[in-house]
Amino acid sequence: MDFFSDNSVGASPRVMAAIAAANDGSLSSYGKDDWTQRVEERFAALFEHEVSVFLVLTGTAANALALASITRPWGAILAHQEAHVCEDECGAPEFFSDGAKLVDLPGVGAKLTPGTVTEALTHLRAGDFHQVQAQALTITQATECGTVYAPAEIAALKQAATPRGLKLHMDGARFANALVTLGCTPAEMTWKAGVDVLSFGGTKNGALAAEAVIFFDPAHAEEMKWRRKRAGQTLSKGRLLGAQFEGLLADDHWLDLARHANTQAKRLADAVAKGSQARLAWPCQANEVFLVLPPATQQRLKAAGIGYYDWSPRSLPTEAPLKDGEILGRFVMSFATKPEDVERAIATIAG
Ligand SMILES: *Cc1c(COP(=O)(O)O)cnc(C)c1O
Protein backbone atom coordinates (compact mmCIF):
# COMPACT_ATOMS: atom_id res chain seq x y z
CA MET A 1 0.00 0.00 0.00
CA ASP A 2 1.49 3.31 -0.95
CA PHE A 3 0.70 6.97 -0.56
CA PHE A 4 3.79 8.16 -2.43
CA SER A 5 2.09 10.16 -5.15
CA ASP A 6 -1.03 10.61 -7.22
CA ASN A 7 0.96 9.46 -10.24
CA SER A 8 1.64 5.98 -8.82
CA VAL A 9 -1.65 4.79 -10.36
CA GLY A 10 -2.65 4.44 -14.00
CA ALA A 11 -5.44 6.31 -15.75
CA SER A 12 -9.16 6.43 -15.05
CA PRO A 13 -11.10 3.81 -17.08
CA ARG A 14 -13.07 6.61 -18.76
CA VAL A 15 -9.83 8.13 -20.04
CA MET A 16 -8.70 4.73 -21.32
CA ALA A 17 -12.06 4.29 -23.07
CA ALA A 18 -11.68 7.70 -24.74
CA ILE A 19 -8.19 6.77 -25.94
CA ALA A 20 -9.56 3.51 -27.35
CA ALA A 21 -12.37 5.37 -29.11
CA ALA A 22 -9.91 7.88 -30.57
CA ASN A 23 -7.86 5.01 -31.95
CA ASP A 24 -10.40 4.39 -34.70
CA GLY A 25 -10.26 5.99 -38.11
CA SER A 26 -8.09 8.40 -40.02
CA LEU A 27 -7.84 11.91 -38.62
CA SER A 28 -5.79 15.05 -39.20
CA SER A 29 -2.48 14.98 -37.39
CA TYR A 30 -0.64 17.43 -35.08
CA GLY A 31 -3.68 18.47 -33.04
CA LYS A 32 -5.94 19.36 -35.95
CA ASP A 33 -8.10 16.33 -35.14
CA ASP A 34 -11.69 16.53 -33.86
CA TRP A 35 -10.77 15.33 -30.38
CA THR A 36 -8.28 18.11 -29.80
CA GLN A 37 -10.51 20.76 -31.39
CA ARG A 38 -13.41 19.72 -29.16
CA VAL A 39 -11.21 19.92 -26.08
CA GLU A 40 -10.21 23.47 -26.96
CA GLU A 41 -13.89 24.39 -27.13
CA ARG A 42 -14.50 22.67 -23.80
CA PHE A 43 -11.73 24.68 -22.15
CA ALA A 44 -13.14 27.96 -23.51
CA ALA A 45 -16.56 27.08 -22.07
CA LEU A 46 -15.08 25.88 -18.78
CA PHE A 47 -13.09 29.08 -18.28
CA GLU A 48 -15.80 31.37 -19.72
CA HIS A 49 -13.06 33.07 -21.72
CA GLU A 50 -11.24 32.99 -25.00
CA VAL A 51 -8.28 30.61 -24.52
CA SER A 52 -5.31 29.36 -26.51
CA VAL A 53 -4.70 25.73 -25.56
CA PHE A 54 -1.55 23.68 -26.11
CA LEU A 55 -1.58 20.04 -25.07
CA VAL A 56 1.69 18.45 -23.95
CA LEU A 57 2.80 15.20 -22.33
CA THR A 58 4.35 16.27 -19.03
CA GLY A 59 3.92 18.90 -16.37
CA THR A 60 7.56 19.86 -16.65
CA ALA A 61 7.06 20.68 -20.34
CA ALA A 62 3.86 22.60 -19.57
CA ASN A 63 5.52 24.72 -16.88
CA ALA A 64 8.78 25.32 -18.71
CA LEU A 65 7.11 26.27 -21.99
CA ALA A 66 4.48 28.43 -20.28
CA LEU A 67 7.16 30.34 -18.36
CA ALA A 68 9.35 30.67 -21.43
CA SER A 69 6.42 32.30 -23.22
CA ILE A 70 6.15 35.11 -20.67
CA THR A 71 9.84 35.79 -19.91
CA ARG A 72 12.93 36.92 -21.81
CA PRO A 73 16.35 35.27 -21.32
CA TRP A 74 17.34 38.11 -18.94
CA GLY A 75 14.11 37.75 -16.97
CA ALA A 76 13.55 36.65 -13.39
CA ILE A 77 10.74 34.29 -12.38
CA LEU A 78 9.65 34.52 -8.73
CA ALA A 79 8.63 31.18 -7.24
CA HIS A 80 8.28 29.43 -3.89
CA GLN A 81 11.44 27.52 -2.97
CA GLU A 82 9.53 24.24 -2.84
CA ALA A 83 7.87 24.84 -6.21
CA HIS A 84 8.07 21.99 -8.70
CA VAL A 85 9.72 24.41 -11.16
CA CYS A 86 12.54 25.01 -8.64
CA GLU A 87 12.92 21.53 -7.18
CA ASP A 88 11.76 18.92 -9.65
CA GLU A 89 12.30 20.05 -13.22
CA CYS A 90 16.06 19.66 -13.67
CA GLY A 91 16.47 23.23 -14.92
CA ALA A 92 13.84 22.92 -17.67
CA PRO A 93 12.31 26.38 -17.03
CA GLU A 94 15.77 27.97 -17.24
CA PHE A 95 16.66 25.89 -20.31
CA PHE A 96 13.49 26.52 -22.31
CA SER A 97 13.44 30.24 -21.43
CA ASP A 98 17.03 30.49 -22.72
CA GLY A 99 18.34 31.30 -19.30
CA ALA A 100 15.77 33.21 -17.28
CA LYS A 101 16.55 33.02 -13.55
CA LEU A 102 14.31 31.38 -10.98
CA VAL A 103 14.25 33.37 -7.75
CA ASP A 104 13.12 31.06 -4.96
CA LEU A 105 11.27 32.49 -1.98
CA PRO A 106 10.18 31.05 1.38
CA GLY A 107 6.68 30.72 2.79
CA VAL A 108 4.78 28.51 5.27
CA GLY A 109 2.87 25.62 3.69
CA ALA A 110 4.58 26.33 0.35
CA LYS A 111 2.53 29.52 -0.07
CA LEU A 112 3.85 32.90 -1.14
CA THR A 113 2.49 36.09 0.37
CA PRO A 114 2.22 39.54 -1.23
CA GLY A 115 4.75 40.80 1.35
CA THR A 116 7.34 38.23 0.28
CA VAL A 117 6.84 39.17 -3.37
CA THR A 118 7.08 42.91 -2.70
CA GLU A 119 10.23 42.39 -0.62
CA ALA A 120 11.85 40.25 -3.35
CA LEU A 121 11.07 42.89 -5.95
CA THR A 122 12.96 45.55 -3.97
CA HIS A 123 16.14 43.49 -4.55
CA LEU A 124 15.58 43.20 -8.30
CA ARG A 125 16.21 46.71 -9.58
CA ALA A 126 14.06 47.59 -12.58
CA GLY A 127 16.05 48.82 -15.56
CA ASP A 128 19.49 48.06 -14.06
CA PHE A 129 21.31 46.16 -16.81
CA HIS A 130 23.50 44.39 -14.22
CA GLN A 131 20.49 42.49 -12.95
CA VAL A 132 17.90 40.06 -14.28
CA GLN A 133 14.56 41.78 -14.74
CA ALA A 134 11.53 40.54 -12.80
CA GLN A 135 9.04 39.36 -15.41
CA ALA A 136 6.99 36.51 -14.02
CA LEU A 137 5.55 35.16 -10.81
CA THR A 138 4.60 31.49 -10.61
CA ILE A 139 2.36 29.90 -7.98
CA THR A 140 1.25 26.30 -7.53
CA GLN A 141 -2.44 25.42 -7.03
CA ALA A 142 -2.84 23.26 -4.98
CA THR A 143 0.64 23.89 -3.56
CA GLU A 144 3.42 21.36 -3.04
CA CYS A 145 2.24 21.21 0.59
CA GLY A 146 -1.37 20.48 -0.30
CA THR A 147 -2.58 23.93 0.70
CA VAL A 148 -4.60 26.20 -1.58
CA TYR A 149 -4.71 29.86 -2.50
CA ALA A 150 -8.18 31.42 -2.28
CA PRO A 151 -9.04 33.60 -5.31
CA ALA A 152 -8.57 36.75 -3.18
CA GLU A 153 -5.06 35.58 -2.23
CA ILE A 154 -4.19 35.02 -5.89
CA ALA A 155 -5.51 38.48 -6.74
CA ALA A 156 -3.41 40.01 -3.92
CA LEU A 157 -0.27 38.29 -5.24
CA LYS A 158 -0.99 39.59 -8.73
CA GLN A 159 -1.52 43.06 -7.28
CA ALA A 160 1.87 42.92 -5.53
CA ALA A 161 3.49 41.98 -8.85
CA THR A 162 1.57 44.43 -11.03
CA PRO A 163 3.58 47.63 -10.38
CA ARG A 164 6.50 45.84 -12.09
CA GLY A 165 4.35 44.32 -14.81
CA LEU A 166 4.98 40.67 -13.90
CA LYS A 167 2.87 38.05 -15.61
CA LEU A 168 1.27 35.43 -13.38
CA HIS A 169 1.66 31.71 -14.10
CA MET A 170 -0.20 29.00 -12.21
CA ASP A 171 1.17 25.46 -11.99
CA GLY A 172 -2.11 23.57 -11.78
CA ALA A 173 -0.82 20.00 -11.62
CA ARG A 174 -3.50 19.63 -8.92
CA PHE A 175 -5.88 22.28 -10.26
CA ALA A 176 -8.96 20.06 -9.88
CA ASN A 177 -8.15 19.25 -6.23
CA ALA A 178 -7.90 22.94 -5.37
CA LEU A 179 -11.03 23.80 -7.30
CA VAL A 180 -13.31 21.31 -5.54
CA THR A 181 -12.00 22.48 -2.17
CA LEU A 182 -12.65 26.14 -2.92
CA GLY A 183 -15.97 25.53 -4.64
CA CYS A 184 -15.35 28.48 -6.95
CA THR A 185 -15.37 28.51 -10.75
CA PRO A 186 -12.28 27.85 -12.87
CA ALA A 187 -12.57 31.47 -14.04
CA GLU A 188 -12.52 32.81 -10.47
CA MET A 189 -9.40 30.79 -9.67
CA THR A 190 -7.55 31.99 -12.78
CA TRP A 191 -8.03 34.95 -15.11
CA LYS A 192 -10.51 36.76 -12.85
CA ALA A 193 -7.79 36.74 -10.16
CA GLY A 194 -5.07 37.80 -12.61
CA VAL A 195 -3.61 34.50 -13.89
CA ASP A 196 -2.17 34.98 -17.38
CA VAL A 197 -1.17 31.42 -18.17
CA LEU A 198 -2.07 28.10 -16.56
CA SER A 199 -0.55 24.64 -16.59
CA PHE A 200 -3.75 22.61 -16.31
CA GLY A 201 -2.95 19.19 -14.88
CA GLY A 202 -4.40 16.05 -16.37
CA THR A 203 -2.04 13.24 -15.36
CA LYS A 204 -2.42 13.35 -11.56
CA ASN A 205 -6.15 13.93 -11.94
CA GLY A 206 -6.67 10.67 -13.88
CA ALA A 207 -5.20 11.04 -17.37
CA LEU A 208 -2.50 8.70 -18.61
CA ALA A 209 -0.10 11.46 -19.67
CA ALA A 210 -1.63 14.80 -20.63
CA GLU A 211 -1.28 18.39 -19.49
CA ALA A 212 -2.63 21.57 -21.06
CA VAL A 213 -1.00 25.00 -21.26
CA ILE A 214 -3.82 27.52 -21.30
CA PHE A 215 -3.24 31.17 -22.21
CA PHE A 216 -5.96 33.68 -21.40
CA ASP A 217 -4.39 36.28 -23.68
CA PRO A 218 -3.72 35.01 -27.22
CA ALA A 219 -0.82 37.51 -27.50
CA HIS A 220 1.16 35.42 -24.99
CA ALA A 221 0.46 32.31 -27.06
CA GLU A 222 2.07 33.77 -30.17
CA GLU A 223 5.38 31.93 -29.85
CA MET A 224 4.05 28.73 -28.34
CA LYS A 225 3.49 26.75 -31.52
CA TRP A 226 7.21 27.02 -32.26
CA ARG A 227 8.29 26.50 -28.68
CA ARG A 228 6.20 23.36 -28.25
CA LYS A 229 7.45 21.80 -31.47
CA ARG A 230 11.07 22.69 -30.67
CA ALA A 231 10.65 20.98 -27.32
CA GLY A 232 9.45 17.79 -29.00
CA GLN A 233 6.01 18.10 -27.39
CA THR A 234 3.85 18.46 -30.52
CA LEU A 235 2.41 14.99 -30.98
CA SER A 236 1.74 13.87 -34.53
CA LYS A 237 -1.10 11.66 -33.28
CA GLY A 238 -2.43 14.60 -31.31
CA ARG A 239 -5.75 12.82 -30.81
CA LEU A 240 -4.05 10.82 -28.07
CA LEU A 241 -3.88 13.95 -25.92
CA GLY A 242 -7.22 15.39 -27.00
CA ALA A 243 -8.98 12.13 -26.15
CA GLN A 244 -7.53 12.06 -22.64
CA PHE A 245 -8.95 15.47 -21.84
CA GLU A 246 -12.26 14.54 -23.47
CA GLY A 247 -12.40 11.52 -21.13
CA LEU A 248 -11.60 13.68 -18.11
CA LEU A 249 -13.74 16.72 -18.82
CA ALA A 250 -16.93 15.05 -20.10
CA ASP A 251 -19.69 14.87 -17.45
CA ASP A 252 -17.43 16.61 -14.91
CA HIS A 253 -15.54 13.35 -14.46
CA TRP A 254 -12.38 15.30 -13.54
CA LEU A 255 -14.19 16.93 -10.61
CA ASP A 256 -15.57 13.60 -9.38
CA LEU A 257 -12.06 12.12 -9.46
CA ALA A 258 -10.61 15.06 -7.53
CA ARG A 259 -13.44 14.96 -5.01
CA HIS A 260 -12.72 11.30 -4.29
CA ALA A 261 -9.02 11.98 -3.73
CA ASN A 262 -9.74 14.98 -1.50
CA THR A 263 -12.32 13.06 0.54
CA GLN A 264 -9.82 10.29 1.27
CA ALA A 265 -7.19 12.83 2.29
CA LYS A 266 -9.63 14.62 4.57
CA ARG A 267 -10.51 11.34 6.29
CA LEU A 268 -6.88 10.76 7.22
CA ALA A 269 -6.37 14.38 8.25
CA ASP A 270 -9.51 14.46 10.41
CA ALA A 271 -8.60 11.19 12.12
CA VAL A 272 -5.13 12.48 13.00
CA ALA A 273 -6.51 15.84 14.17
CA LYS A 274 -8.88 14.03 16.59
CA GLY A 275 -6.00 12.80 18.65
CA SER A 276 -2.89 10.87 17.79
CA GLN A 277 0.83 10.96 18.39
CA ALA A 278 1.20 12.32 14.87
CA ARG A 279 0.09 15.86 14.09
CA LEU A 280 -0.97 17.78 11.00
CA ALA A 281 1.73 20.15 9.75
CA TRP A 282 -0.91 22.46 8.22
CA PRO A 283 -4.55 22.04 7.22
CA CYS A 284 -5.29 19.46 4.53
CA GLN A 285 -6.90 21.47 1.74
CA ALA A 286 -6.58 19.16 -1.24
CA ASN A 287 -5.49 15.53 -1.75
CA GLU A 288 -2.28 15.56 0.29
CA VAL A 289 -1.81 15.13 4.02
CA PHE A 290 1.41 16.25 5.72
CA LEU A 291 1.98 14.65 9.10
CA VAL A 292 4.68 15.20 11.65
CA LEU A 293 5.53 11.63 12.62
CA PRO A 294 7.31 10.67 15.85
CA PRO A 295 9.75 7.69 15.65
CA ALA A 296 7.27 5.11 17.00
CA THR A 297 4.70 6.05 14.34
CA GLN A 298 7.34 5.85 11.60
CA GLN A 299 8.22 2.34 12.78
CA ARG A 300 4.60 1.19 12.80
CA LEU A 301 4.05 2.52 9.27
CA LYS A 302 7.21 0.77 8.10
CA ALA A 303 6.20 -2.52 9.70
CA ALA A 304 2.77 -2.27 8.06
CA GLY A 305 4.37 -1.65 4.65
CA ILE A 306 2.67 1.72 4.20
CA GLY A 307 4.67 3.96 1.86
CA TYR A 308 4.93 7.77 2.04
CA TYR A 309 7.63 10.35 1.34
CA ASP A 310 9.89 11.88 3.96
CA TRP A 311 9.33 15.53 3.00
CA SER A 312 11.47 18.63 3.45
CA PRO A 313 10.49 20.47 6.65
CA ARG A 314 11.39 23.87 5.14
CA SER A 315 7.80 25.11 4.90
CA LEU A 316 6.85 24.29 8.50
CA PRO A 317 5.86 27.29 10.61
CA THR A 318 8.95 28.48 12.54
CA GLU A 319 7.04 28.18 15.83
CA ALA A 320 6.37 24.45 15.24
CA PRO A 321 9.65 22.87 14.07
CA LEU A 322 10.37 19.14 14.06
CA LYS A 323 11.50 17.72 17.38
CA ASP A 324 14.26 15.12 17.74
CA GLY A 325 13.53 12.02 15.68
CA GLU A 326 10.40 13.45 14.04
CA ILE A 327 9.99 13.61 10.29
CA LEU A 328 7.47 15.28 7.99
CA GLY A 329 5.59 12.58 6.05
CA ARG A 330 3.68 13.31 2.85
CA PHE A 331 0.64 11.11 2.15
CA VAL A 332 -1.00 11.61 -1.25
CA MET A 333 -4.42 10.32 -2.25
CA SER A 334 -5.49 9.73 -5.83
CA PHE A 335 -8.72 9.11 -7.73
CA ALA A 336 -8.03 5.40 -7.19
CA THR A 337 -7.21 5.45 -3.46
CA LYS A 338 -9.19 2.75 -1.69
CA PRO A 339 -11.11 3.80 1.44
CA GLU A 340 -10.00 0.59 3.20
CA ASP A 341 -6.35 1.53 2.62
CA VAL A 342 -7.00 4.88 4.30
CA GLU A 343 -8.66 3.02 7.18
CA ARG A 344 -5.57 0.90 7.61
CA ALA A 345 -3.29 3.94 7.53
CA ILE A 346 -5.48 5.65 10.16
CA ALA A 347 -5.38 2.57 12.41
CA THR A 348 -1.62 2.19 11.99
CA ILE A 349 -0.93 5.82 12.82
CA ALA A 350 -3.26 5.65 15.85
CA GLY A 351 -1.20 2.69 17.12
C1 LIG B 1 3.62 16.31 -10.64
C2 LIG B 1 3.78 17.77 -10.72
C3 LIG B 1 4.10 18.40 -11.94
C4 LIG B 1 4.33 17.63 -13.24
O1 LIG B 1 5.44 16.83 -13.24
P1 LIG B 1 5.90 15.89 -14.45
O2 LIG B 1 6.56 14.76 -13.77
O3 LIG B 1 6.82 16.68 -15.30
O4 LIG B 1 4.69 15.50 -15.23
C5 LIG B 1 4.16 19.78 -11.96
N1 LIG B 1 3.94 20.51 -10.86
C6 LIG B 1 3.63 19.96 -9.68
C7 LIG B 1 3.36 20.81 -8.49
C8 LIG B 1 3.57 18.56 -9.56
O5 LIG B 1 3.26 18.01 -8.38
PDBQT file of the ligand as one rigid body, heavy atoms in Angstrom, charges set to zero:
ROOT
HETATM    1  C1  LIG A 401       3.620  16.309 -10.640  1.00  0.00    +0.000 C 
HETATM    2  C2  LIG A 401       3.775  17.772 -10.722  1.00  0.00    +0.000 A 
HETATM    3  C3  LIG A 401       4.099  18.399 -11.942  1.00  0.00    +0.000 A 
HETATM    4  C4  LIG A 401       4.327  17.625 -13.238  1.00  0.00    +0.000 C 
HETATM    5  O1  LIG A 401       5.440  16.834 -13.237  1.00  0.00    +0.000 OA
HETATM    6  P1  LIG A 401       5.902  15.888 -14.448  1.00  0.00    +0.000 P 
HETATM    7  O2  LIG A 401       6.563  14.759 -13.774  1.00  0.00    +0.000 OA
HETATM    8  O3  LIG A 401       6.818  16.682 -15.298  1.00  0.00    +0.000 OA
HETATM    9  O4  LIG A 401       4.689  15.503 -15.229  1.00  0.00    +0.000 OA
HETATM   10  C5  LIG A 401       4.157  19.781 -11.962  1.00  0.00    +0.000 A 
HETATM   11  N1  LIG A 401       3.941  20.510 -10.857  1.00  0.00    +0.000 NA
HETATM   12  C6  LIG A 401       3.630  19.956  -9.679  1.00  0.00    +0.000 A 
HETATM   13  C7  LIG A 401       3.362  20.810  -8.492  1.00  0.00    +0.000 C 
HETATM   14  C8  LIG A 401       3.571  18.559  -9.563  1.00  0.00    +0.000 A 
HETATM   15  O5  LIG A 401       3.259  18.013  -8.379  1.00  0.00    +0.000 OA
ENDROOT
TORSDOF 0
